[in-house]
Amino acid sequence: SDSNRSPFRYLCQLYNLDLSHNRIERVDEGVLECPCLANSLHYLDMAHNRLQFVKRHHFAALRTLVSLRLSSNQISSIEANAFANTTSLLRLDLADNCLFRVDSAALFGSLTGLNVLDLSSNSIVTLTAATLKSLSSLYELYLANNRLVTLTDPELFAHAPRLTLLDLASNRLKRIDLLACFRHLAASLVYLNLKPAGTDRPCRAARARP
């Protein structure tokens, strides 16, 4: 069975797994699929590796996971429903990758409890309401250092009414309809960064969330 392939299959108390700063290029089926990890793992750090894709089988068994770091890889593609089973996630870090599009509702559709989403330093050119459709618990959204040009969709943040921090610094924004885009955030937003590229580096400091 797939669970017998996992090198972690006997570590039934494992709470925090740090695999960062290695040369991991892929996650084979079964590596993270075992009953022990499914019931114990809360924090998984795979930042600073060489992952190019996120497949559904990668994290499908990790139903207790609350924090997943995938920053500083080479990720250019995320399979639809790749996070479908990680419904306990509170923080998802995909910063510093090669993502171009994140406009599918199937991408983050199951993450209704997500508090923090970091998509900064990618190559994202468009942001749509579909991206945020299920993220009703989102407090912090980092989109700095992407290639966004316009923000005009009046329903863009309609499904993220709790957003308190929005970082859009160092994009290529030429047109922003402030009244239309941010009307759904009138009661929640306390930090908004719209610094253009070329100014001092934006601060990621934000209020801590569980």
Helices and strands as residue ranges (DSSP letters): G 2-5, E 16-18, H 35-40, E 43-45, E 53-54, H 56-59, E 67-69, E 77-78, E 91-93, E 116-118, E 140-142, E 150-151, E 165-167, E 175-176, H 178-181, G 183-185, E 191-193
